[in-house]
Amino acid sequence: MQEEAKTGIRAAIYLHISLDLEMDGLAIDRQREDCENLAKYRRWEVVETYVD
């Protein structure tokens, strides 16, 4: 059995700080939550998260 068949689609999340004027990290938290929810909905395995 191929590895892909066992794990499904693997995805990485890329979070970008651009409009976080307060610099409180909440924009990143919102992005992370949205991306994780989308991955869960699409049944993707999140293997890495990058923050820029």
C-alpha positions in Angstrom: 0.0 0.0 0.0 1.4 3.4 -0.9 2.1 6.0 1.9 -0.3 8.5 0.2 -3.1 6.0 0.3 -2.7 5.6 4.0 -2.4 9.2 5.1 -4.4 11.1 2.4 -3.5 14.6 1.4 -0.8 16.3 3.5 -0.8 20.1 3.8 1.2 22.9 5.3 -0.3 26.1 6.8 1.4 29.4 6.0 0.4 32.2 8.3 1.4 35.8 7.5 1.5 38.8 9.8 0.6 41.8 7.7 -2.4 43.6 9.2 -1.9 42.8 12.9 -1.7 46.5 13.8 -2.1 45.8 17.5 0.7 43.2 17.3 -1.2 41.1 19.8 -1.0 37.9 17.7 -4.8 37.6 17.3 -4.6 37.9 13.5 -2.3 34.9 13.4 -4.6 33.0 15.8 -7.6 33.7 13.6 -5.7 32.6 10.4 -4.5 29.4 12.1 -8.0 28.5 13.3 -9.5 29.1 9.8 -6.8 27.1 8.1 -7.0 24.2 10.6 -10.8 24.2 10.2 -10.5 24.1 6.4 -8.0 21.3 6.5 -10.2 19.3 8.9 -13.2 19.9 6.6 -11.3 18.7 3.6 -9.7 15.8 5.5 -6.2 17.0 4.9 -3.4 16.1 7.4 -1.6 19.3 8.5 2.1 18.3 8.7 3.7 21.8 9.2 2.7 25.3 10.1 4.9 28.3 9.1 4.6 31.8 10.5 6.0 34.8 8.7 
